[in-house]
Amino acid sequence: MKTLLKILFVIFIVWMCVGIYLVQTAHPKAQIVMGLGIFFLSFLLMPVFIYYRYRDGKYKKYQFNDKKIKEAINQKKI
């Protein structure tokens, strides 16, 4: 999965560089290339990254639940 993310990221960077070059040269399809690059980033790269990053439940320490809220309130009272 990590290798897939690296490959997708490199593809995105190259794609955006080509898009910027096309915009600078006023190519008629430049806006389409840039739009597809953003589409790629939004709907392919980011969901894969988010799944990879949070699949093992690493996010649980950042979530609030009743126990953590009560502990925080009790620490403030002391």
Residue pairs with C-beta under 8 A, 6 or more apart in sequence:
1 48
1 52
2 52
4 48
5 45
5 48
5 49
5 52
8 44
8 45
8 48
9 45
11 40
12 37
12 40
12 41
12 45
15 33
15 36
15 37
15 40
16 34
16 37
18 33
19 30
19 33
19 34
19 37
20 34
22 29
22 30
22 33
22 34
23 30
23 31
23 34
